[in-house]
Structure formats: structure tokens, C-alpha cells
Amino acid sequence: MLAQNTLDNAGLTSASPPASAYSLRKLSSSYSGNAVQVRRSSDNTTQDIGFTVSGNLDTTTLKTFVGSGNGFITIWYDQSGNGRNLTVTSASNQPSIINAGVIYRRSEQPAVYFDGDDGMFFSGSDYLTALPLSVSVVAGSNSSSTGFRRAVQGTNNWLIGPYGNTHGWYASGWNHQIAAPWSLTRQEVFTVIEPTTASCTSWRNGVSQTSSNNKGVPLKLQMGIYGAYNEPLNGFISEAIAMNVELTTTERQNLENNQSVYYPLILSTNANLSALSLSTGTLSPTFASGTTSYTANVSNAATTVTVTPTREHSGATIQVRVNSGTYTTVTSGNASGNLTLNMGNNTIDVLVTAQDGSTTRTYTITVTREIAPPTITSFSPLAAKPGDAVTITGTNFNTTLASNIVFFGATKATVTAATETSITATVPTGATYAPISVLNTIGGFARSSTVNFTPMFSPVKSGITTTDFAAKQDFLTTWGPSSVAIGDVDGDGKPEMAVTNFSNSVVSIFRNVSTSGSISSGSFSSRVDFSTGTSTGPNGVAFADIDGDGKLDLVVLNNLGNSISLFRNNATLGAISSSSFETRVDFTTGSSPRRLAIGDIDGDGRPDIITANFSDNNIAVFRNTATAGAINSGSLAARVNFTMTQALAATVADIDGDGKLDVVAVGGSSTISIFRNTATSGTITSGSFAAKVDFTATNATSLAIGDIDADGKADIVTASYSNSVLSIFKNTATSGVINSSSLAAAVTVAAGTNPNAVAIGDLDGNGKPDLVTIADADSKLSILRNTTTAGVINSGSFAPRVDFTANDQPRMLAIGDLDGDSKSDIAVTSVNSAMVSVFRNTDVTTTTWNGTSWSP
């Protein structure tokens, strides 16, 4: 026997000398050799792999040598000093230590993998031939199959291995069973002690298993498959020690305790982090291991974030998820994958599982991503029927369907799909020729498209004649109804009518209870009146979601009261009563305001209000400063005035195609004035518009805007009261520029005598917006059917007008589907009456051949 090394690094003394000792750590301070010899798969070259100065396997050299391939053990060197090295020459039987550049590990330490067909042998003389003897093995199974059993074995039928995954030790015909299966995930310490006379004992992780007088000797120690016994190991071995002595209790405990520390057998319950950080944003409070709840704020531009957690204990595992999604594993000290952030609050859970597999701790980070107003860059198709799908493209939409509220003008749509950049919505019944608006309820910000959506219907009408609209159906107002607007107040999908009454200073809501395809005296409930104040003379009304709560509020312009009245919508589904709007909140305008318009001028996600103030000779812009769910005296900033001589009417549209809503107004000096929007988000000042550019519009008193010729640009239509014509100005502006060349010369078409107003909407279902006007002197409603070709507006662009009888002195009109049949109807107020009239768009008449004649 050669000089033996004391296994002092394993907790043993010279009183228990080793007969053989194999390990991937340095067991003896006296040992100066290598751990293993490794063959790499790339070229079959072999190299000895030794230890680091701290006694661990030199994994750096190992990985450098093997590279991205596989590494196999050809020699496992004996550290006992006896030179009993284990070898294997057949490449097919060599166990692995590295696979595809990754070292096999069990219990946090390198391990040798035997794949069920591998073995390592000592070809020298027998050395375990008599009792007493002790054998210690650090190993683990990789299979519960009953066919794999021999981790270490002797040349006799003697072994330690997981037979049926519950076998511990076999000698002289006796299976020494263990109570629980071998671990399939970790290494375990097995010790067998065979005294000369006393009973044999076996120990698993320091716990006694079985004792027996059945004894045997292995002769010499082998690993894996051996000889005639085709019961090889599918598992991992890290260490095997054989001694020709009976270990005392103290010696055994010292060895097992040492092994259980190096190969952690008592599993840690430490589920703490030692560090935690985000790729953007700062944790609050500052990280501390015992604090599990944090917050952080990030900009809207931060659509994703990574989290870097570091564990306190090396055996803990870490998983991360966001917003209750699927957990993914993160390597300690490394950044996670990108975690997608919604706008508003996001919950990131960092789940730490201790080494014991059951103790956990969750660190929670609430990351608030800045909420920014949505934008709408486009939608497709531009014209569609109720029930059709429309895709809206933009930014800052909500990924939760219910958190996006989409209006197609007067009525709300159903959202069927949503990402941050795309929404798919179903065109609702009651959709009007108007911009599409999207409200992100997280934050209460909204944005409208800069072009109008055109609701269509099928079958398309081949023309418009006097039979295409039924005779007016009147609904009782108070005397002198001055303006009308259409919008769904109670959220039942049917648009109501709001009518202002100049003489009585009220605004009346007519709840829509119509049935599809019919407008009768019972189609609207009795009006519900709301006061606009004493002698305020309301002459303008519009619907808009001022406070970002998803409901259409009421905006009323008071000509005599020189004010705007805001009525916050408080209606419940399917009901309108005196409590459906909160008490009005008034704001002072300029003198004699004639008309109002609504649009998001500064791009902050809230609709602003514009008034045309006749006597003050200006256009006033009120910046919306409302908070979600509230309208009060602070909901509008002080107005900012822009000079406009005898301003009669104003509206908003993106004239130059730069994505900002410009203001277009007509005044008593026979001009159209365009105020190009140069505002920055969140600010409206005297510098928010470029100097106005004027165009001649003889005696124009009202206007409407829409893409008449389908060229993607908003054209302007004015009604000239004294000239009894409508003038169409084709938009020829280039992007970002408004100058004297931005509008082509007017094309005029005859209207009734003294037209008071003009509106735009598709009345025949062909996707082209038609013109509707009302004549004060004639008491007529007139429709001019659009017959344009794309990009051209000329004298032949409209069919001759078709007239319908209205009440005396019609003043204002609105277009919308009031009976739910997908066709746009027309509502008209007449100041010399106490009526609001509805002209129903009638059904398309089809004829059938019965064999002898057509019917009807």
C-alpha cells in the first residue's frame, strides 16, 4: 500500500485513512494531482483538469478546453495516494461532465453524469477484501426506472444504488431499502459501514436507515455499469470514498456534515433578495431585503422594463411576471426579459423560491407608466356600414378592451380587439358623419380622428328624390327652437336630440325610444328641460365628453347670456330624467357668441371649446382643464382670443394635414379665416395659432367641413345667406402650410332662399358625403347629392337640390340615424315655431317581377 493522504478537507483525520477517494473537489490538502481527465467532443483531445486554489474543480479551465461541445471523463483520479484511478477507454461508455458547453451540476456543485450506459473501472488488485470497511457516496438519481441501480459497486454482487429508486445498499443477498426514493433533483450522501462483528449500518444524509447482519465485501470500487450486471446508473456522482476501517460515529458525522455543507443537503429556507433594480425608474423606498413592496414611475415612452433581482442564497431560484402573466425564470444578478407595461399601474411580481422548494417570498413593484393621450393616425375603411369592422391605428390605446371607449360620432361602438397601437371596433347603429373618437379610461384622455368617418348602408340608393325622405315628423318644443344636436345620452345605442330654445332659455333632451325603420310621434319621449339661466338666449348646442368619463356631456352656447353652460352627463342606462345632468357650470364668453365648435386644440387628450363672438370680433378658445369624472368652475381655462371681424361661426378641422386641428371661421366681412394650429401639448396661448389666412366667401354665415372629393383633405362648404348659394372650397393645402393657395376658388351651387345653415352627411349610402341646407325664407330643407369624382370639385359635382317642406324659418339642422335603420335622418329646428322636425330617410324600394308585371 502506498502512502495514504489524510482526507482533511472532507473532515477526516489520519485515524480513518482512505483506500480510494474520488471527488470533483480536493479532499486532501496533501494531494497534488488532478481531479479528472476530460476528452472533448470536438477533436477527442484529452486534458487533465485540476483544482482552484480554494479546492474547487477548475471549471474555468474545463469550459475553456471543451468550449461549446461536450466533455467526457476518461480518468477519475484517486486522491487517496494509493493510485487506484478509475478509467474507461470506450468512448461510448465514458460519463459526461459537460454538455453543449454547460457543466452538469447537482446541489450547486459539478457532478459526473452516467447516462445508463457508462462506467468507470479500476483494473488493479482487489483492496476491499475483508471487514471492517466503510463506503461513502455523494450521488443522485436521474430516473425512477427499476432498471437502474448501480452507482458504485464491487466486483462481487455488492452495490450502493437506486434500485426501483428506493434501494440504498445491497450485500450478500440482502437489499437494504430506504423509506423514500432517491432524489431526482439533488445529490445525497449515502454511508455504509460494515464492522467485523457488529451489525452493518447504512445512513442517508446522516439519518440511519437499516441495519443487518448480512455482510459482503466489494473487493474494489467501480462506478456505473460493470461486467455481467447490466444494471447501470442513470444519475450523477460527485464523490465516492472507500476505507478499510469502521468509521466511528464521530468520524461518520464529521464526514457527512462536511459533505452536506459542500453539497447542500439541508436545504436553505432563505427566499430573500439581496438586491433589486429596474432598467428604468427608481424604486421607492430604497431596496431592503426585508421590504417587499415598492413603487416606481416611468415615462410613457417606456413600453417595457427589465428587472434585475439578486438572491441572498445561492440555492434560491427567481421568477418574474408582470400583470399576473406567466412567470419566467431569471438568473440571479441578471436582467429579466422585457416586461410589457400598460399605461397606468403595472404590477411586477418577483417570486423567490428558497432552496427547500417550498419557502417563497414575493417582492412586488408597482410601476406606473405615464398616461399619455391617445393618437389616431388613421382608420380603415373610411366608410362602412353598421356591423362592419373598422381598424383604428394610433398610439396609447388601452390593451384592455373595456378601457377603450370609441364613439363613431353620436353613438358608442363595441371594441373587439385592442393593442396599444390598434383598435378594432364594430360600426354602431346610429353612427354619424363625424370624427371617430377614442377614450382611454385610464387617465380619461381622448382623441378624435382628423378626418370624418362616413356611415354607409346597403342597398345603396341610386339617387335622391322627394320620396327618399318622409314628410317631417314634428316633436313639441317650447317656442323658438334655435339649434339641435344628436348624441346618445343614456348609453342605450339610440341617439337623443338636444334642442335649445332661445326664448325660454332652456335646452331640451328628447330621449330616443324609436323602433327600427320608423319615426312617429312616439319615437321620442316627452322632452326633459334644463335651464340655461335667466334670459340667456341659448343658440348653440353640442355633445362632447368634456370630463373624460365616457359619457357625452352637453355644451350650450348662450347668445344673450354671453356664456357657455356645461352640463355633466349623469344619466343611467335607458333613462333620462331631470337628474340625468348635473347642475350646469357657466363660463363667460365674448359678447354675442353665435356658434361653437369642439376639438382638442392642444393635443392633450381633452376636447377644447371654441366660440365665435360676433360683437367682440374674435374667436375664443377655452382650454379644457377638467379632471376625469368632474366638471366644475375650474374645468375650462380662461379664454384666449383671436381677432376675427364679426365672427359668425367656427369649426375645427386639420386643413394642412399636419395632425393638428385648425380653426376655420366665417365672419361678417365675407371672409373665411383659417387659423393654423401651432399649439404645443397642454398649452393654449396667443401664440398657439399662426396669423390667420383669409379667403373671400361672399356673405357666408355658416360653414361645414368634410372631404367632399375623397382626396383625403378636408374641404370647406359655406352657406351664403343673402346670395342663396352654397360655396365649396376645395382644399389644396400642402402638409404643414396654410397660405393663400391652400383653397381653390369657390364652386357655387344654388340653395334655397336665404340658407341659414349647411351640414354634411352620406344620405344615399354610397360613401360620398352629401350636402344638406335649410332656407330661412323658403322654409325648405334641401339635399344636394354628391356626384364628385376623386380629386375634382366643379359645377357638376352635385346633383340639383331636392327640396322638402320644413316649418317656418328653419334655423339649424343635424344629421344622424334616429330610427336605427342605418340610414342618416335629418333633424331641423325652426325658430318661428315650437317644433323640432325629423325627416326620416326612407327605405330603398325594390321591385319584383311576378311573371306578368313588376311590383310594387
N, C-alpha and C positions, 0 to 999 in steps of 0.2 A: 504494500500500500504506500502511495506517495504521501508527502507531507500534506496535511489537510488544512484548509482555510477555515478559520472561525467565521461563522455567518453573523458577525456582529451587527451588520446593517439590518438584519432581519430579527434582531432581538435575542439571538442565541449566544452562548458562551462556548469556551473550549470544552466544557463538560458534555456537550452534545455535538460531536463532530459530524459533518455530513459525509455520506457515502457518495452521493451525487447531488448536484444542485443546478437547476436550470431556471433562468429568470430573465425577464426583459428589463430588470433593474439590477444594479450592482449590489450583491448580497453580502460581500465581504470587503472590508477595507484593504485586505491583503491581496485581493485578486487584481491582477494587472492585465488580464486578457480582454477579449471582445465578448459581446453578448451573442451575436449570431453572424452567420454568413448568409448573404442575400444574393439571389440571382434575379436580374431584371429581365422583363419580358422582351424589351426592345431588341436586345442583341445577345441575350443569355450570358452576359458578363456577370461575374460574381465579385462581391466585395464584402469585407468584414465591416460590421457596424458595432461600434463600441458604446461608451457611456459619456455623458457630460460630466463636468466637474462635480455636480451635485448628485451623481449616481443614477441619473435617469437615462433611458435609451436616447442615443443621439439621433433624434428624429429629423433634425435639420440635414445632417449628412445623408440619412436614409432617403429623404424625399428628393434631395439633390441628385443622388445616384439613380434612383428609379425614375424620376421625372413623372410624366403623366401616365405611365404604364402601370404594370403590375409587378409586385415583388414577392419572391418565394424564398422560404427558408431552406437552405441546403445543409447547414450545420447549426446546431444549437449547442453552444459551448458550455461545458461543465465547469462551474465556478468552485467546486469543492476542493480543487487541487489534485484530484485523482485522475483527471484526463479522460473521463468517461463521456466524451462528446456524443451527441445524438446526430445521426446523419441520414440522408436519403439521397440516392443518386438519380432515381427515376423522376423525371420532370413531372410526370402525371400524378405522382404521389407526394409532391412537395407541398406542404401547407403554405398559406399566404400570410403576409403581414401588411401588404399594401395593395389596394385595388383602385385602378384608374387614378393614381396619384394621391389617394386618400388612405391614411393609415387606419387599420382596424383598431377600434378601441372598445374596451368594456370597463365599466367602473372608472371612467375618466383616464384610463391608462392604456398604453398599447397592448395588444393581445395578438396571439397567433391563431389564425382561423384554419381549422381542419374541416374540409368540406364533405366528409363522408367517404372519402377515398384516399385520404392522406395518412401518412405515418412517419415516425422518426425512430431510429433504432440505434442501439449500442451493440456493436459486433464483438466486443471484448468478452472477457471471462465473467462468469456469474459473480455477484458480490453481495446479493441479498439471499443468502442460502440458509441462514439459521436465525432463530429467535434469540434475543428480542430484536424488534425493528419498529421504526416509525416512518410514516409517509405523509407528507403534506402537499396538497394540490390546491392551486387557485385556478378555477375553471368555471365555465358556464356552458349551458346547452344552447343550441340553435334550432332544436327540433324536439317535438314531443313524440316522435315516432318510436315505437318499441324496438325498432331495428338498430338503433344507435346507442351504444353503451360504453365503449372503452375510451376513457380519457387517458388514463395511464394504466399500464398492465405489465404483468411479468411474463416470462416465458412459460411458466406454469399457468394454470387457469386461475389467475388472480388479477383483480382489477378494481379500479375505482371509476365509476361512470354512471350516466343517467339511463339505466335500463328501464324502459317504459316511463322514462323521465322521473321515476321515483326511487331508483336504485342508488345506493350510496357506495356499497363495498361488497365484493364477492371474494370468498376464500374457502377452499376445501369443501365445495358443495353447499355453501350457505350464503344466501342472499341477505345482506343486511340492509333492510329497507329504511327509507326515510319518510317522514309523515307527509311532506308536501313536495311537489315536483321541483326539479331543478329550475333555477331562474332562466328564462329565455331572453332576458334583457341585461343581466348584470353578472359579474363574476362572484363566486362564492368560495369560501375556504373550507376544505374537507381535510380532516386529520384522522388517520387510522393508526392505532397503537396496538402492537401485538407483543405482550410480555412473554417471558419464558414460561411462567406457570399460571399466572392470574388470567382472568377472562380478558378477551380482546375488547377494546372500546373504539367507538367512532364518534366524531364530533363534526358538527356542521355550523360554521360561523360561531364557534365557541359554545354551542349548545349540544349536550350529549344526545346521541341518537339511539344506538342499540349496543348491547354487549353480548358476547357469545364465546363459548369455549372452542368453537370451530376455528382452526388456525391453518394458515398456509404461508408459504414463502414465495415471493415473486421471482427469486433468483436474480433478476436485474430489471431495471425500469425502462419501459418503452412508452411511446406515445402514439395514439391513433390506432390504425389498422395494424394487425400483426398476424402473420403466419396463417394458420388454419382457421383462426377465429374471425369470421367475416362479420364482425360487429364493430365497425369503426365509429369514431366520434364525428358528429356534426355539431361543432361547437368551438369554443375558444379556450385556450390555455395561456396563462400569463406566467405561471410559476409552478415548479414541481421539485420537491426536496425529499430525499431518502436518507435514513440514518440507521446505523446498526446498533442503536440504543433505544431503550424505552424512555421516552420523554417523561419527565416529571410533570405534575400538574402545573407547577410554576413555569417550567420551560415551555410547555404547550401553550399556556396562556400568554406568555411573552411573545411567542412566535405569532399566535393568532391575533393578538392585539396589534402587533406591528403590521401584519398583513391587512387587517381591517382598516387601518389608518391609510395605508398606501393605496389599497384597493377599497374604497369606502364601502363598508358592509352595513354599518349603522347609518342609515340614510338620513341626511340632514332634513330638518323641517324649516330651514331658512328660506322664506319666499320674499325676501326684501330686495329692493333695488339699491344700488349704491350711487347711481347717477341716472338722470333722465333729462332729455333735452329735445327740442323741436328744431326742424330745419329753418323755420321762420316763426317769429313770435317769441315772447318771453314768458316763462312760467311764472305764475303768481299763486301762492307765495313761492319764494325761492325753494328749490327742491331740498327735501329732507327725507331720509329713509322712512321715517315713521309717519309721514304725511302722505295721504293717498288721493287727495282731491286738489286739482289745480285748474286754473283758467289761463287762457291766452287769447290775444286778439291779433288778427291778421288782416291784411288789406283784401279788397275784393279781387285783386289780381292773383291772389294766392289760391288757385283752384285745387292744389294738392299740397300736402305736407308730409314730411317723414318724421318719425320719432326714433330716437336713439336711446334705448334702455341698457343699463349695465347692471348685471346681477351682483349681489353680495357674495353668494356661494357659487362655486364653480359647477356644482351639480344641478343647479336650478335651470329650468327652461322658461322661455319667454314667448308669449304670443300677443299679437296686436290686432285689433279690429277698429273699425270706425262705424258709428251709427248702427250698431247692432248687426253688422255684417258678419262674414265668416272670419274666424280667427286665422291668422297666418303666423308661422314661426319666424322669430327674429333671432339672429345670433347676437349674443351679449356684446355690447360695445359697438355694434354696427347699426347703421340706419335701416329702418324698415323699408319696404316698398312704398311707393306713392299712395297716400291715403286721400281719396277724393273728398273734398269739402263742399258741402252745400252752403248757400248763403245763410247767414244767421248762425245759430248754435249747432255745433257738431260735437258728438261725444266720442272720444278716443279711449278705448279700454286697453290697458296694458296688463295682461294676465301673467303672473309669475307663479309657476308651479315648482314647489320645492323638490329636492332630490327624492323624497319619500313617495312622490307621485300623488299625494292626497292633500297636502297642505298648500293652500293657494293664497295669494293676495292680489287684489286688483287695484291698480293705480288708474285714476280717471282724470282725463284732461278735457275740459270743455273749451273747445276752440271756436271763437266767434269770428266768422268771416264777415267782413264789412258788407253790408247790404247796399247794392247799387241799383239804380233804376234800370228796368229792362229796356232794351232797344229792339226795334223791329226794322230789319234791313230789307225784308221782302216778304211776300206771301204768294202762294201758288195753289190753285189758279186764282187769277184776279177776279174772275166772275164764276159763280157756281150756284147750284140750286140748294134749297134746304135739304138736309140729309147728306149732302156731299161732304167729303173731307177736304179741308184746307190745311196746308202746312205753312206755319209761320216760322220764319227764320230770324234769329237775332241773338241777343245775349242776355244773361242774367235772368232767365226764366227759372222757375222753381221745378226741381226734379220730381216733386210730389204733385200728382195730378190735381188734387183738390185745392192746392195752394196757388193755382193759376186760375184767375177769373178772366174770361175772354168775352168781350162784347163785340157783336157784329152790328154796330150802330145801336139800335133800340133794344135788342134782346141779347140775352146771355147764351153762349154756346156751351156744349159739352166737350170737355177736353178728354181726348182718348189716349194721348201719348205726350210725354214731356221729357226733355233734357234741358240742360242749361242753354242750349243754342237752338232748340227746335221744339215747336208745339204742333201737335195735330189736333184740330178741333172740327167738330161737325157743324156745318152751317145751320143755325137755328131757324125755325119758323119765325117770321117777324123781322128778319134781318133787313137792314136798310142800306141805301147807298150812302156810305159813310166810312170813315177810317175804322179799322179793326183795332181794338184796344186790349192790352194785356196787363192785368194787375197781378203782381206778386204779393200775396197777402202777408208774406214775411217782410215786414217793413212798410207795407202799404204803398209801394211805389208802382206807378203805372206808366205805360207809354202807348201812344197810338201810332198807327202807320201813317206815313206821309202821303199815301195815295188811298183813294176810296176803294172799298170792296163793292162789287156790283152783284146784287142778288138777281138770279135768273129764275125762270120757271119753264116748264115743259107741259104741253107743246107750245112752241113759240108762236106768237101772233104774227101774221103776215103783214099786218098794218094796224093803224089805229083809226077807228071810225067812231061815229056818235054812239054806236051800240057797244063799244068796248068799255064804257063806264055807265053804270046805272045812274038813274036820276038821284040827286043828292038825298041823303037821309039826315034830317036835322036833329040836333040834340040841344036842349034848352040850357042857355047860359043866363047870366044877368045881362043887362043892356050894355052894348058896346064892346063885344069881344075884340081884342086888339091883336093877339098873337097866339100861336099854337105850337106845341112841341109834342113829339111822340117818344115814349120810353116805357120800359117795363118797371113799374114802381114796386109791385108786390112780389116779384120773382116767380110768377106762375107761367112765364113764357109768352104772355099776351101783352102787347104794348098798350099802355094807357095814353090818354090825351091830357095834356096840361094846357089850360086856356086862361089867358089873362083878360081881365075886364077893366078897361080904362076908367069908366065912370064910377064903378063901385069899389075900386081898389082892392080887388081880390084876385087870387089865382085859384082856379077850379081844377080838380082832378076827376076825370071820368074813368072809372075802373072798367076795363075791358072784360066783358063776360060773353063775348060773341061765340058762335059756333062756326066751324069752318065752312066757308063758302057763302056766308050770309051776313048782311048788315041790315039790321032792322031797328025799330025803335027800342027794342030790348037788348041791343048789343052792348050797351054801356049802362052801368048802374047810375043812379042819380048822383050828380056831382057832389063832391065834398069841397067846401070852400075854405081857403086860408087867407087871412087878411095880410095885405102888404103895407098897412098903415093908413093913416087918415089922408085922403085926397092925394095919394101918391101917383095915381095915373100910370099903372104898370102897362108897358107897351112892348115888352120883350120877355121871352122865357126860353129856357134850355135845360136839358138834363145833363148832368155830369157827376161823376164820383169825386166830389171835392175832397173828402176826408180819407179816401183810400180804404174803405171798408167793404168794397164790392157791391154797394148799392148805389143806385142813381139818385143823387140829390137834386134839388130843384133850385135853379138860379133864375131870379126875376129881376128885370130892369125896370126901374120906376122913373118915368119921364118927368112927372111933376115933383116927385119927391127927391129927384137928383140923387138916387141911391141904387144900390144893389141889395137885394134881400136873398139870403141863403137859407134854405130850408133843408135841414139834415133829414135824410130818409130813415125812418124808424119803423117802417112797415113790416108786418109779418106776412108769411106766405099766404096768398089767396085772400087777403083782406085789406081794405083801405078805409080808414076812418079818420076822425078829427085828430087822432093821436098818431097817425102814420108819419107825420113830420113834426120834428121838434120846433119849438118856438123860433121864429125867424131871427137871424142876426143880420143887421144892416150895416152897410159901408157906403160912405159918401163918394159920389162920382163927380164929374164936372157938371156944368149946367146944361139942362135939356138933353140928356142922353137919348139917342134914337134907337140904336141897335147894340147887341152884344155878341161876342164871339168867345169861344173857349178853346184853349190849346196849350200845350206845355212849351212855353217860350224858351225857358232857360234849361230845359233838358234835365230837370231834377226829379222827374217822375211824378210830378203833381200838376194837374191842369190849372193854368192861369186864366184870368178873365180879362177880356178887352172890351172897352166900351167906346162908342163913337159919340162924342159930346158936341152937339151942334152949336150951342151958344158960346161955349168956351173955345171953339175952333181947335179941338185937339182930339187925339186918340189917347186913351188912358189904359195903361197896363197894370193890373193888380197881380202881384206875385203871390201864388198860393203858398202859405206857410203853415197849413193845417197839419195836425198830427193825426195818426190813424185813429178813426173812431170818434173824432170830436170836431165840432165846428163852433167856434166862439169868436169873440172880438179880435183875437189875435190870429185868426185863420187866413187873413189877407194882409199883406204888407201895404204900406201907403202907396197910393198910385203914382206911377211915373208917366208924365205927359209928353206927347209928341205932337208937334204942330200939324194941324190939318184943317184947312178953311172949311167952315160949315160942314163938319163931318156928319154924314147921314147914315152910313152903315160900314161895318167892317167884318172881315172874316180872316181865317188863317189858312195857309197852305204853303207847301215847300215849292216856291216858284222856281228857284235856281238849282234844285236837286242836290243840295249840299247836306240834306238830312235835318235841317232846322226849319221850323215853321216861321214863315214870313207873315207879315200883316199886310193885308190888301184892303183898302178903304176907298169909298167914293164920297165926294163932297159936293157942296152946292156950287162950286166953281167949275162944274162939268169936267171933273178930273177923276181918274183912277190914280191913287198913290200907292206905291209898293214900298214898304219899309223892310229892307233886307236885314234878317236876323243875324247879329254878330255876338249874341249873348254867350257868356260862359256859365257853366252849370252852377246853379244856386245863387245867381245874381241877376237882377234886372235893374239897370241904371239908365241914365240919359244916354249912355254910350252903347246901349245894347242893340241899337239898330243903326245901320248906316243912314246917311241922308236919303230921304225919300226920293223916289224917281217917279215923275208924273207922266201920265198919258191922257190924251183927250178922250173923254167919254161924255158926249153932249147930254146934259140934263139927266145923267144917271142918278137914280135914287136908291137903288138896291142892287145886290150882286149875289152871285153864287159861283162856286169853283168846282171844276171836275175835269177829268181827262176826256174831252169830247171826241178827239180823233184817234184815240188809242195809241198815242206815240210815247206814252209814259210820262208826259208832262201835264201839269195842272193848268188848264185853260180857264179864262175868266169870262163870265157872262154877266152883263148888266141889263137892268130894265130902265129905260128912259121914259119917265112919266109923261113929260109934255110932248115928246116925239113919238110916243106909242110904238116903240120898237125895242127889240132885244138886240144887244150888240155882243158878238162873240169875238174875243181877242185870243188868237192862237198863241200859245206860249212858245217862244223861240229862244229862251234864255239858255246860256251855257252854264255848266256847273260852277257854282261859287261866284257868279257875276250877275248883277241886275243893272242894266243900263237902258238907254233909250231904244235899244234894238231888241229888248227882251220880249216885247209883244209885237205881233204883226198888226197891220191895220185892221180895224174892226170890220167884221162881216155882219150886216144887219138883216134881221128878219122881222116881218110885221107882227106886232102883237095886237091885243085889243086896245081900246081907247084908254089911255092913262094907266099903264100897268104899274101896280104897287109893289109887286114882289116877283121873284123868279126862284125856282128851285130845280134841282136836277135829280133824276132817278130813272131806272130802266123800267118802262111801263109795258113793253111788249115782250120781254123775256129773251131778247136776242143778245144781251150782254153789252149793248150800247146805251149810254145814258141819254135819256130824252130830256127835253125842256118843258117845264110847266110854269105858267104865269097866270096872274089874275089881273083883270082890268077893272079899275075903280068905276069909270063912267059907264061901261057896258054891263057891269055886274056879270062878267063871264070868267069862267075857268078855261084856259086854253092849253092844249098839248101840242108840242112840235116834235114829231118823231125824228130821231137821229138816223140819217142815212149816209153818214160820212164813210169815206174810205180812209184807211190808216194813214195818218200824217197829213191829211188835207182837210182844210175847212174853207168852204166857199159858199156861194149863194145857193148851191144845190145840196148843201149838207143836211138840210132839214126839209121834211115834207110840209106842205101847207098846214097851218094850225087847224086843230079840230076844237070847236068851242062847246062848252057845256054851261048851262044856266046856273048861276050862283045866287046867293042872297044879295041884298043891296049893299053896295060899296065893300066888296071883299078887300080885306086888308093884308092878311098873311096866310101862308099855307105850309103844310108839312106833308112829306111823302113817307108812307110806311104800310106794311101789311097788317091791316087791322082785323081781318077776319080769319087769319091763319090758313089761307089757301095758297100761300107762296107768291101771290101777286101783289104788287105795290098799289095801295089805295091812296087817296088824297084827302086830307083834312083842310078845311078853309074856314077862316073867321071872317065875319062881315060886320063892320062897326055900326052900320045903321040897322041893326037887328039885335036879337037876343039869342042867336043861334051859332053853333059851330056845325058845319056840314061835312059829311063824309061821302065822297064819291067812290063807290066800290068798283074795282077793276073786275070786270065780268069774265066768266069762263070762255075759253076758246070753243067756238061752235064747230062741231064736226058733223059731216053728212054721211049717210049710209045709203047705199044702193040696195033697194029691196027686190030688185028684179024688173021692176017696171018704172020706178021713179026714185029720186033722191029724197031723203028725209033727214032732218026736218025741212 
